[in-house]
């Protein structure tokens, strides 16, 4: 049987086999039994010079002859633990650390040295590393931070700290820890067994000291001497509670405000001191008393937490020179547990002085309204404005009218007493109201005040009445028209107009007038039957009177036009050019008008079509006649001898007697034979009248000849012609063709001329020669 024998240094003694009894040399046999030790101990951190003997293996079959071989296997076998295969002694060759590995499991076996056959079954055993106090306590989560309200009671828990020890807690006191406070007394304490930190002093004030650095120690071996220790730092902060009321640094605050300040401007600032933090330091301000409650107002600056005193109403140095206010500051958030510490509010007094300022003059009235009659002479008094200096100096005031408010300078003002007078007569009908401004300034100062002055121009009856409309009266019915009048003057409530015929026509036999007594009158027809051919317009003078003071009158002429009317007295037409027929024409009249328009259009279209087909000239002369005609009227071509044929002064345009008179020719297209018996004046004849009469007689007897009246075209155009001469002789003579297409847009009166010169072939006559170009 494999037996294990261990030598435990310092703890166990070596077990030896002893022989008992018997004689020397006699072998005594023990009963077959052995001790099987399956758990061995090795002290950690052993640092001796020789390997540590852990134990010895021995088998019952080992006779000591060296035939038994011991084998060790398992954790650390061959490296940490070695065995003498002959003796079975096991040694630890390295220093062991329990904190690294607390135990090792090994297997021992005895075999035959020669055959390696097992002589005993394998036996497993454990080698435990015996702990020693080689690890100090450690605070794994330090440093620590904690918060506790100020003014906490003694013993208030702050936090718990815990240290760890790597030594074996089940063996000895190596891992038994005790806590103590090294720094932070007398404010805090720590429980030795649990590590709970508590407050140790009452009434710790955050405002006096807010942070504390506490050092806690943990020591093993139950705190006894020789134990190992570790420390950690704990930062403890006192949190704020509302344990302080607000306090004004001063009991009285002097302030001042100028009387020229406007409402809303800041007067001063006050702040109550509160050493607390956050909401605990919030202060609400309010005015609780004083004679300036209605003059000043209070607000709080959200950033600076100051009470801002502002002007609510204007102040006047001359009326009241100082104000007193009582200001209260209080905490809105109060901690009930500190109510007994006193009221959480404070009061202060504000003394506000009003400073004198140079103020502009003040008018005694906010505005002025005056009246003045129209047509009043220059210098008429309109009214007076008055301003005064409200300052204590009471300086004199000067007045003026800004020119931009009275551009035409109708008014002037006395600079010393404020009397406003007119500078010229006023006309109500031109401008009924004058709105000006008056400026008042203290002598020696630049500040001024303006006031509005409204001046009404009172009406005077200086305009005579007139017809309301100047339209003609169209006569059909017995009552021709109801007339009315207007007056540029202002109509009084009881003022009205009266109408009557002028004295010169009061007894006429055509018309009569009736005053309707409502500022209108009606015109009646006395006579029956009017002839438009005899007289189409009648003029009736009518006198109009107003009842103003003084009364004004005027005579106006009413024009009455005679018109043709139908049976229903509907006006059909009048001898008036711009008059438009009423829309109520009969159907037959409309049909007749449309038929006439259609016939006229058909005639025009037919005439144009025929002219385009024939294109015959209006005047056709024999070749000799054409030449003679040209020679006869050529007083513009420059031929000195051509004009000797006869005197054509009687046919010349009187407007062109002193200038160049163009010649108007036509282009002959057809040549007719010379009619027998036709004669013409001799070349030297000056009797143009006989020449014209002869040509007229020939034209009248020839049905193919156009009316000879067209001879006027060549000689006389009439006085004052707007078109002027169109003769080609006035055109600039060039070798290039001239464009006469624009003649087509001159209308039917120039159509013949357009037909002549609108073609590319034209004739230029000069003296006796005719050239075709």
Secondary structure, DSSP 8 states (H G I E B T S, - for coil): -EEEE---TTT---------SS-TT------S------EEEEETT---SS-EEEEEEEETT--SSS-EEEEEEETTBTTTEEE-TTT-EEEE-S---TTT-SEEEEEEEEEETTT--BSS--EEEEEEEE--S----B-TT-SEEEEEETT--TT-EEEE---B--S-TTSTTTT--EEEEEESTTTEEE-TTT-EEEE-SS---TTT--EEEEEEEEESGGG-TT--EEEEEEEEEEE--S----EES-SEEEEEEETT--TT-EEEEE-EE--S-GGGG--EEEEEEETTTTTEEEEE-TTT--EEEEESS---TTT--EEEEEEEEE-S---GGGGGG--SEEEEEEEEEEE------EESSSEEEEEEETT--TT-EEEE--EE--STT---EEEE--GGGSTT--EEE-TTT-EEEESS---TTT-SEEEEEEEEEETT---EEEEEEEEEEE----S--EES----EEE-SSEEEEEEEE-SS---TT--EEEEE-GGGTT-SSEEEEE-SSSEEEEEE-S----TTT-SEEEEEEEEEE--SS--EEEEEEEEEEEEE-TT--EEEES-TT----S---HHHHHHHHHHHHHHHHHHHHHHHHHHHH---S----HHHHHHHHHHH-SSS--TTGGGS---GGGS-GGGTTS----------------TT-----TT---HHHHHHHHHHHHHH-TTS--GGGGHHHH---TT-SS----GGGS---SS----GGGGGG-GGGHHHHHHHTSS--EEEETTEEEE-
